């Protein structure tokens, strides 16, 4: 596990070996677990293949499931509305 001096104890950068989904070469995935206000725990993963240039970034919700939820309604009215990333 790698760690920067600026990081809090809860926000350590981790690296683990993986296989590129595009070309099958061995590469690494970087992962960081962060606690963001209003989002609880968030897992950020990034993969860049040095061989073929494939890139992938993911943001996933982590942590426990709340005992009750909130309904959020998103109205997509234009094509531009569909090009936004939404984190729940």
Backbone as XML, in Angstrom:
<?xml version="1.0"?>
<chain id="A" units="angstrom">
  <residue number="1" name="UNK">
    <atom name="N" x="0.854" y="-1.173" z="0.000"/>
    <atom name="CA" x="0.000" y="0.000" z="0.000"/>
    <atom name="C" x="0.896" y="1.231" z="0.000"/>
  </residue>
  <residue number="2" name="UNK">
    <atom name="N" x="0.594" y="2.195" z="-0.892"/>
    <atom name="CA" x="1.335" y="3.439" z="-0.958"/>
    <atom name="C" x="0.547" y="4.504" z="-0.225"/>
  </residue>
  <residue number="3" name="UNK">
    <atom name="N" x="1.267" y="5.474" z="0.350"/>
    <atom name="CA" x="0.586" y="6.516" z="1.101"/>
    <atom name="C" x="1.342" y="7.812" z="0.916"/>
  </residue>
  <residue number="4" name="UNK">
    <atom name="N" x="0.631" y="8.899" z="0.683"/>
    <atom name="CA" x="1.233" y="10.223" z="0.610"/>
    <atom name="C" x="1.232" y="10.847" z="1.992"/>
  </residue>
  <residue number="5" name="UNK">
    <atom name="N" x="2.195" y="11.765" z="2.231"/>
    <atom name="CA" x="2.265" y="12.444" z="3.525"/>
    <atom name="C" x="1.038" y="13.308" z="3.784"/>
  </residue>
  <residue number="6" name="UNK">
    <atom name="N" x="0.407" y="13.838" z="2.695"/>
    <atom name="CA" x="-0.750" y="14.720" z="2.848"/>
    <atom name="C" x="-2.012" y="13.969" z="3.210"/>
  </residue>
  <residue number="7" name="UNK">
    <atom name="N" x="-2.050" y="12.668" z="2.975"/>
    <atom name="CA" x="-3.277" y="11.891" z="3.145"/>
    <atom name="C" x="-3.651" y="11.715" z="4.601"/>
  </residue>
  <residue number="8" name="UNK">
    <atom name="N" x="-4.961" y="11.693" z="4.847"/>
    <atom name="CA" x="-5.470" y="11.289" z="6.149"/>
    <atom name="C" x="-5.334" y="9.787" z="6.244"/>
  </residue>
  <residue number="9" name="UNK">
    <atom name="N" x="-5.448" y="9.226" z="7.432"/>
    <atom name="CA" x="-5.360" y="7.780" z="7.602"/>
    <atom name="C" x="-6.433" y="7.051" z="6.808"/>
  </residue>
  <residue number="10" name="UNK">
    <atom name="N" x="-7.602" y="7.685" z="6.602"/>
    <atom name="CA" x="-8.713" y="7.045" z="5.903"/>
    <atom name="C" x="-8.591" y="7.133" z="4.386"/>
  </residue>
  <residue number="11" name="UNK">
    <atom name="N" x="-7.605" y="7.870" z="3.867"/>
    <atom name="CA" x="-7.523" y="8.120" z="2.437"/>
    <atom name="C" x="-6.193" y="7.648" z="1.864"/>
  </residue>
  <residue number="12" name="UNK">
    <atom name="N" x="-5.830" y="6.399" z="2.049"/>
    <atom name="CA" x="-4.576" y="5.862" z="1.542"/>
    <atom name="C" x="-4.756" y="5.353" z="0.118"/>
  </residue>
  <residue number="13" name="UNK">
    <atom name="N" x="-3.773" y="5.637" z="-0.739"/>
    <atom name="CA" x="-3.782" y="5.136" z="-2.119"/>
    <atom name="C" x="-3.263" y="3.706" z="-2.099"/>
  </residue>
  <residue number="14" name="UNK">
    <atom name="N" x="-4.002" y="2.799" z="-2.738"/>
    <atom name="CA" x="-3.587" y="1.403" z="-2.831"/>
    <atom name="C" x="-3.392" y="1.042" z="-4.294"/>
  </residue>
  <residue number="15" name="UNK">
    <atom name="N" x="-2.520" y="0.109" z="-4.572"/>
    <atom name="CA" x="-2.239" y="-0.361" z="-5.912"/>
    <atom name="C" x="-2.327" y="-1.868" z="-5.903"/>
  </residue>
  <residue number="16" name="UNK">
    <atom name="N" x="-3.001" y="-2.471" z="-6.891"/>
    <atom name="CA" x="-3.023" y="-3.916" z="-6.970"/>
    <atom name="C" x="-2.945" y="-4.351" z="-8.432"/>
  </residue>
  <residue number="17" name="UNK">
    <atom name="N" x="-2.306" y="-5.508" z="-8.674"/>
    <atom name="CA" x="-2.124" y="-5.981" z="-10.051"/>
    <atom name="C" x="-3.444" y="-6.432" z="-10.654"/>
  </residue>
  <residue number="18" name="UNK">
    <atom name="N" x="-3.579" y="-6.195" z="-11.961"/>
    <atom name="CA" x="-4.769" y="-6.598" z="-12.696"/>
    <atom name="C" x="-4.398" y="-6.833" z="-14.150"/>
  </residue>
  <residue number="19" name="UNK">
    <atom name="N" x="-5.342" y="-7.269" z="-14.936"/>
    <atom name="CA" x="-5.139" y="-7.505" z="-16.358"/>
    <atom name="C" x="-5.933" y="-6.477" z="-17.153"/>
  </residue>
  <residue number="20" name="UNK">
    <atom name="N" x="-5.329" y="-5.904" z="-18.173"/>
    <atom name="CA" x="-6.009" y="-4.931" z="-19.025"/>
    <atom name="C" x="-7.182" y="-5.610" z="-19.730"/>
  </residue>
  <residue number="21" name="UNK">
    <atom name="N" x="-8.391" y="-5.052" z="-19.624"/>
    <atom name="CA" x="-9.539" y="-5.673" z="-20.281"/>
    <atom name="C" x="-9.506" y="-5.527" z="-21.806"/>
  </residue>
  <residue number="22" name="UNK">
    <atom name="N" x="-8.640" y="-4.661" z="-22.320"/>
    <atom name="CA" x="-8.566" y="-4.438" z="-23.757"/>
    <atom name="C" x="-7.554" y="-5.359" z="-24.439"/>
  </residue>
  <residue number="23" name="UNK">
    <atom name="N" x="-6.316" y="-5.418" z="-23.894"/>
    <atom name="CA" x="-5.260" y="-6.188" z="-24.564"/>
    <atom name="C" x="-4.761" y="-7.387" z="-23.759"/>
  </residue>
  <residue number="24" name="UNK">
    <atom name="N" x="-5.138" y="-7.496" z="-22.500"/>
    <atom name="CA" x="-4.737" y="-8.634" z="-21.671"/>
    <atom name="C" x="-3.380" y="-8.497" z="-21.011"/>
  </residue>
  <residue number="25" name="UNK">
    <atom name="N" x="-2.720" y="-7.357" z="-21.181"/>
    <atom name="CA" x="-1.406" y="-7.145" z="-20.561"/>
    <atom name="C" x="-1.551" y="-6.954" z="-19.056"/>
  </residue>
  <residue number="26" name="UNK">
    <atom name="N" x="-0.488" y="-7.264" z="-18.315"/>
    <atom name="CA" x="-0.475" y="-7.029" z="-16.868"/>
    <atom name="C" x="-0.315" y="-5.536" z="-16.614"/>
  </residue>
  <residue number="27" name="UNK">
    <atom name="N" x="-1.101" y="-5.029" z="-15.699"/>
    <atom name="CA" x="-1.037" y="-3.609" z="-15.340"/>
    <atom name="C" x="-1.456" y="-3.467" z="-13.879"/>
  </residue>
  <residue number="28" name="UNK">
    <atom name="N" x="-1.546" y="-2.254" z="-13.394"/>
    <atom name="CA" x="-1.947" y="-1.990" z="-12.013"/>
    <atom name="C" x="-3.208" y="-1.142" z="-11.984"/>
  </residue>
  <residue number="29" name="UNK">
    <atom name="N" x="-4.027" y="-1.358" z="-10.971"/>
    <atom name="CA" x="-5.186" y="-0.513" z="-10.702"/>
    <atom name="C" x="-4.894" y="0.273" z="-9.433"/>
  </residue>
  <residue number="30" name="UNK">
    <atom name="N" x="-5.078" y="1.583" z="-9.493"/>
    <atom name="CA" x="-4.948" y="2.445" z="-8.309"/>
    <atom name="C" x="-6.318" y="2.574" z="-7.678"/>
  </residue>
  <residue number="31" name="UNK">
    <atom name="N" x="-6.366" y="2.501" z="-6.348"/>
    <atom name="CA" x="-7.637" y="2.590" z="-5.640"/>
    <atom name="C" x="-7.471" y="3.447" z="-4.393"/>
  </residue>
  <residue number="32" name="UNK">
    <atom name="N" x="-8.463" y="4.278" z="-4.134"/>
    <atom name="CA" x="-8.460" y="5.129" z="-2.953"/>
    <atom name="C" x="-9.858" y="5.133" z="-2.349"/>
  </residue>
  <residue number="33" name="UNK">
    <atom name="N" x="-9.946" y="4.937" z="-1.051"/>
    <atom name="CA" x="-11.224" y="5.005" z="-0.345"/>
    <atom name="C" x="-11.255" y="6.337" z="0.387"/>
  </residue>
  <residue number="34" name="UNK">
    <atom name="N" x="-12.282" y="7.136" z="0.104"/>
    <atom name="CA" x="-12.389" y="8.464" z="0.703"/>
    <atom name="C" x="-13.741" y="8.631" z="1.384"/>
  </residue>
  <residue number="35" name="UNK">
    <atom name="N" x="-13.774" y="9.447" z="2.403"/>
    <atom name="CA" x="-15.024" y="9.832" z="3.047"/>
    <atom name="C" x="-15.345" y="11.249" z="2.615"/>
  </residue>
  <residue number="36" name="UNK">
    <atom name="N" x="-16.350" y="11.385" z="1.739"/>
    <atom name="CA" x="-16.738" y="12.692" z="1.235"/>
    <atom name="C" x="-18.001" y="13.165" z="1.935"/>
  </residue>
  <residue number="37" name="UNK">
    <atom name="N" x="-18.056" y="14.443" z="2.292"/>
    <atom name="CA" x="-19.272" y="14.968" z="2.913"/>
    <atom name="C" x="-20.480" y="14.750" z="1.995"/>
  </residue>
  <residue number="38" name="UNK">
    <atom name="N" x="-21.589" y="14.324" z="2.541"/>
    <atom name="CA" x="-22.849" y="14.072" z="1.848"/>
    <atom name="C" x="-22.835" y="12.802" z="0.985"/>
  </residue>
  <residue number="39" name="UNK">
    <atom name="N" x="-21.706" y="12.099" z="0.880"/>
    <atom name="CA" x="-21.634" y="10.887" z="0.078"/>
    <atom name="C" x="-21.161" y="9.688" z="0.875"/>
  </residue>
  <residue number="40" name="UNK">
    <atom name="N" x="-20.834" y="9.852" z="2.142"/>
    <atom name="CA" x="-20.286" y="8.790" z="2.973"/>
    <atom name="C" x="-18.967" y="8.307" z="2.390"/>
  </residue>
  <residue number="41" name="UNK">
    <atom name="N" x="-18.793" y="7.003" z="2.322"/>
    <atom name="CA" x="-17.545" y="6.428" z="1.831"/>
    <atom name="C" x="-17.625" y="6.227" z="0.319"/>
  </residue>
  <residue number="42" name="UNK">
    <atom name="N" x="-16.592" y="6.668" z="-0.412"/>
    <atom name="CA" x="-16.542" y="6.556" z="-1.864"/>
    <atom name="C" x="-15.254" y="5.846" z="-2.241"/>
  </residue>
  <residue number="43" name="UNK">
    <atom name="N" x="-15.342" y="4.893" z="-3.185"/>
    <atom name="CA" x="-14.179" y="4.165" z="-3.666"/>
    <atom name="C" x="-13.884" y="4.657" z="-5.079"/>
  </residue>
  <residue number="44" name="UNK">
    <atom name="N" x="-12.659" y="5.156" z="-5.300"/>
    <atom name="CA" x="-12.241" y="5.656" z="-6.599"/>
    <atom name="C" x="-11.181" y="4.704" z="-7.147"/>
  </residue>
  <residue number="45" name="UNK">
    <atom name="N" x="-11.415" y="4.176" z="-8.362"/>
    <atom name="CA" x="-10.460" y="3.252" z="-8.979"/>
    <atom name="C" x="-10.062" y="3.780" z="-10.353"/>
  </residue>
  <residue number="46" name="UNK">
    <atom name="N" x="-8.772" y="3.614" z="-10.690"/>
    <atom name="CA" x="-8.255" y="4.080" z="-11.963"/>
    <atom name="C" x="-7.275" y="3.063" z="-12.527"/>
  </residue>
  <residue number="47" name="UNK">
    <atom name="N" x="-7.387" y="2.775" z="-13.817"/>
    <atom name="CA" x="-6.504" y="1.839" z="-14.493"/>
    <atom name="C" x="-6.010" y="2.494" z="-15.775"/>
  </residue>
  <residue number="48" name="UNK">
    <atom name="N" x="-4.697" y="2.437" z="-16.032"/>
    <atom name="CA" x="-4.110" y="2.897" z="-17.281"/>
    <atom name="C" x="-3.152" y="1.825" z="-17.763"/>
  </residue>
  <residue number="49" name="UNK">
    <atom name="N" x="-3.374" y="1.314" z="-18.976"/>
    <atom name="CA" x="-2.511" y="0.285" z="-19.545"/>
    <atom name="C" x="-1.373" y="0.953" z="-20.313"/>
  </residue>
  <residue number="50" name="UNK">
    <atom name="N" x="-0.138" y="0.677" z="-19.924"/>
    <atom name="CA" x="1.027" y="1.246" z="-20.593"/>
    <atom name="C" x="1.212" y="0.649" z="-21.983"/>
  </residue>
  <residue number="51" name="UNK">
    <atom name="N" x="0.724" y="-0.564" z="-22.218"/>
    <atom name="CA" x="0.927" y="-1.246" z="-23.501"/>
    <atom name="C" x="0.007" y="-0.708" z="-24.595"/>
  </residue>
  <residue number="52" name="UNK">
    <atom name="N" x="-1.305" y="-0.649" z="-24.326"/>
    <atom name="CA" x="-2.253" y="-0.242" z="-25.380"/>
    <atom name="C" x="-2.880" y="1.140" z="-25.148"/>
  </residue>
  <residue number="53" name="UNK">
    <atom name="N" x="-2.679" y="1.737" z="-23.957"/>
    <atom name="CA" x="-3.219" y="3.068" z="-23.677"/>
    <atom name="C" x="-4.646" y="3.074" z="-23.147"/>
  </residue>
  <residue number="54" name="UNK">
    <atom name="N" x="-5.232" y="1.893" z="-22.902"/>
    <atom name="CA" x="-6.597" y="1.810" z="-22.370"/>
    <atom name="C" x="-6.657" y="2.491" z="-21.012"/>
  </residue>
  <residue number="55" name="UNK">
    <atom name="N" x="-7.725" y="3.258" z="-20.774"/>
    <atom name="CA" x="-7.920" y="3.933" z="-19.488"/>
    <atom name="C" x="-9.316" y="3.642" z="-18.973"/>
  </residue>
  <residue number="56" name="UNK">
    <atom name="N" x="-9.433" y="3.476" z="-17.671"/>
    <atom name="CA" x="-10.721" y="3.244" z="-17.030"/>
    <atom name="C" x="-10.720" y="3.923" z="-15.671"/>
  </residue>
  <residue number="57" name="UNK">
    <atom name="N" x="-11.801" y="4.615" z="-15.361"/>
    <atom name="CA" x="-11.975" y="5.262" z="-14.058"/>
    <atom name="C" x="-13.357" y="4.920" z="-13.539"/>
  </residue>
  <residue number="58" name="UNK">
    <atom name="N" x="-13.434" y="4.562" z="-12.270"/>
    <atom name="CA" x="-14.717" y="4.215" z="-11.659"/>
    <atom name="C" x="-14.847" y="4.892" z="-10.302"/>
  </residue>
  <residue number="59" name="UNK">
    <atom name="N" x="-16.049" y="5.319" z="-9.994"/>
    <atom name="CA" x="-16.380" y="5.836" z="-8.671"/>
    <atom name="C" x="-17.547" y="5.002" z="-8.166"/>
  </residue>
  <residue number="60" name="UNK">
    <atom name="N" x="-17.362" y="4.372" z="-7.009"/>
    <atom name="CA" x="-18.404" y="3.503" z="-6.453"/>
    <atom name="C" x="-18.709" y="3.926" z="-5.026"/>
  </residue>
  <residue number="61" name="UNK">
    <atom name="N" x="-19.943" y="3.761" z="-4.657"/>
    <atom name="CA" x="-20.343" y="4.013" z="-3.274"/>
    <atom name="C" x="-19.901" y="2.859" z="-2.402"/>
  </residue>
  <residue number="62" name="UNK">
    <atom name="N" x="-19.465" y="3.152" z="-1.221"/>
    <atom name="CA" x="-19.043" y="2.118" z="-0.285"/>
    <atom name="C" x="-19.702" y="2.326" z="1.054"/>
  </residue>
  <residue number="63" name="UNK">
    <atom name="N" x="-19.257" y="1.601" z="2.038"/>
    <atom name="CA" x="-19.784" y="1.754" z="3.383"/>
    <atom name="C" x="-21.092" y="1.031" z="3.592"/>
  </residue>
  <residue number="64" name="UNK">
    <atom name="N" x="-21.682" y="1.259" z="4.739"/>
    <atom name="CA" x="-22.911" y="0.561" z="5.112"/>
    <atom name="C" x="-24.121" y="1.126" z="4.390"/>
  </residue>
  <residue number="65" name="UNK">
    <atom name="N" x="-25.146" y="0.332" z="4.283"/>
    <atom name="CA" x="-26.402" y="0.757" z="3.681"/>
    <atom name="C" x="-27.239" y="1.434" z="4.757"/>
  </residue>
  <residue number="66" name="UNK">
    <atom name="N" x="-27.755" y="2.612" z="4.438"/>
    <atom name="CA" x="-28.539" y="3.382" z="5.408"/>
    <atom name="C" x="-29.844" y="2.664" z="5.731"/>
  </residue>
  <residue number="67" name="UNK">
    <atom name="N" x="-30.338" y="2.883" z="6.929"/>
    <atom name="CA" x="-31.590" y="2.235" z="7.348"/>
    <atom name="C" x="-32.805" y="2.780" z="6.604"/>
  </residue>
  <residue number="68" name="UNK">
    <atom name="N" x="-32.715" y="3.983" z="6.087"/>
    <atom name="CA" x="-33.788" y="4.548" z="5.274"/>
    <atom name="C" x="-33.142" y="5.373" z="4.162"/>
  </residue>
  <residue number="69" name="UNK">
    <atom name="N" x="-33.853" y="5.571" z="3.097"/>
    <atom name="CA" x="-33.284" y="6.251" z="1.940"/>
    <atom name="C" x="-33.995" y="7.543" z="1.609"/>
  </residue>
  <residue number="70" name="UNK">
    <atom name="N" x="-33.511" y="8.168" z="0.551"/>
    <atom name="CA" x="-34.092" y="9.389" z="0.035"/>
    <atom name="C" x="-34.344" y="9.192" z="-1.447"/>
  </residue>
  <residue number="71" name="UNK">
    <atom name="N" x="-35.509" y="9.559" z="-1.918"/>
    <atom name="CA" x="-35.818" y="9.450" z="-3.344"/>
    <atom name="C" x="-35.319" y="10.714" z="-4.037"/>
  </residue>
  <residue number="72" name="UNK">
    <atom name="N" x="-34.531" y="10.519" z="-5.082"/>
    <atom name="CA" x="-34.038" y="11.628" z="-5.895"/>
    <atom name="C" x="-34.520" y="11.380" z="-7.317"/>
  </residue>
  <residue number="73" name="UNK">
    <atom name="N" x="-35.179" y="12.370" z="-7.910"/>
    <atom name="CA" x="-35.689" y="12.246" z="-9.271"/>
    <atom name="C" x="-34.890" y="13.167" z="-10.174"/>
  </residue>
  <residue number="74" name="UNK">
    <atom name="N" x="-34.362" y="12.608" z="-11.256"/>
    <atom name="CA" x="-33.598" y="13.382" z="-12.228"/>
    <atom name="C" x="-34.387" y="13.425" z="-13.526"/>
  </residue>
  <residue number="75" name="UNK">
    <atom name="N" x="-34.669" y="14.605" z="-14.007"/>
    <atom name="CA" x="-35.395" y="14.748" z="-15.264"/>
    <atom name="C" x="-34.381" y="15.115" z="-16.354"/>
  </residue>
  <residue number="76" name="UNK">
    <atom name="N" x="-34.146" y="14.198" z="-17.283"/>
    <atom name="CA" x="-33.256" y="14.444" z="-18.413"/>
    <atom name="C" x="-34.084" y="14.991" z="-19.557"/>
  </residue>
  <residue number="77" name="UNK">
    <atom name="N" x="-33.839" y="16.248" z="-19.929"/>
    <atom name="CA" x="-34.648" y="16.891" z="-20.962"/>
    <atom name="C" x="-33.910" y="17.071" z="-22.279"/>
  </residue>
  <residue number="78" name="UNK">
    <atom name="N" x="-32.579" y="17.045" z="-22.237"/>
    <atom name="CA" x="-31.787" y="17.195" z="-23.457"/>
    <atom name="C" x="-30.706" y="16.115" z="-23.497"/>
  </residue>
  <residue number="79" name="UNK">
    <atom name="N" x="-30.095" y="15.953" z="-24.655"/>
    <atom name="CA" x="-29.000" y="14.996" z="-24.804"/>
    <atom name="C" x="-27.849" y="15.355" z="-23.873"/>
  </residue>
  <residue number="80" name="UNK">
    <atom name="N" x="-27.621" y="16.630" z="-23.683"/>
    <atom name="CA" x="-26.547" y="17.101" z="-22.795"/>
    <atom name="C" x="-26.766" y="16.616" z="-21.358"/>
  </residue>
  <residue number="81" name="UNK">
    <atom name="N" x="-28.018" y="16.535" z="-20.929"/>
    <atom name="CA" x="-28.331" y="16.057" z="-19.578"/>
    <atom name="C" x="-27.839" y="14.625" z="-19.365"/>
  </residue>
  <residue number="82" name="UNK">
    <atom name="N" x="-27.827" y="13.828" z="-20.425"/>
    <atom name="CA" x="-27.431" y="12.423" z="-20.332"/>
    <atom name="C" x="-25.916" y="12.235" z="-20.300"/>
  </residue>
  <residue number="83" name="UNK">
    <atom name="N" x="-25.159" y="13.299" z="-20.533"/>
    <atom name="CA" x="-23.698" y="13.188" z="-20.563"/>
    <atom name="C" x="-23.068" y="13.510" z="-19.211"/>
  </residue>
  <residue number="84" name="UNK">
    <atom name="N" x="-23.850" y="13.631" z="-18.178"/>
    <atom name="CA" x="-23.358" y="13.948" z="-16.836"/>
    <atom name="C" x="-23.187" y="12.687" z="-16.025"/>
  </residue>
  <residue number="85" name="UNK">
    <atom name="N" x="-22.160" y="12.675" z="-15.171"/>
    <atom name="CA" x="-21.974" y="11.569" z="-14.237"/>
    <atom name="C" x="-22.781" y="11.833" z="-12.983"/>
  </residue>
  <residue number="86" name="UNK">
    <atom name="N" x="-23.439" y="10.822" z="-12.478"/>
    <atom name="CA" x="-24.253" y="10.965" z="-11.275"/>
    <atom name="C" x="-23.721" y="9.992" z="-10.229"/>
  </residue>
  <residue number="87" name="UNK">
    <atom name="N" x="-23.411" y="10.496" z="-9.042"/>
    <atom name="CA" x="-22.953" y="9.672" z="-7.928"/>
    <atom name="C" x="-24.072" y="9.603" z="-6.922"/>
  </residue>
  <residue number="88" name="UNK">
    <atom name="N" x="-24.480" y="8.386" z="-6.581"/>
    <atom name="CA" x="-25.568" y="8.278" z="-5.610"/>
    <atom name="C" x="-25.026" y="7.983" z="-4.246"/>
  </residue>
</chain>
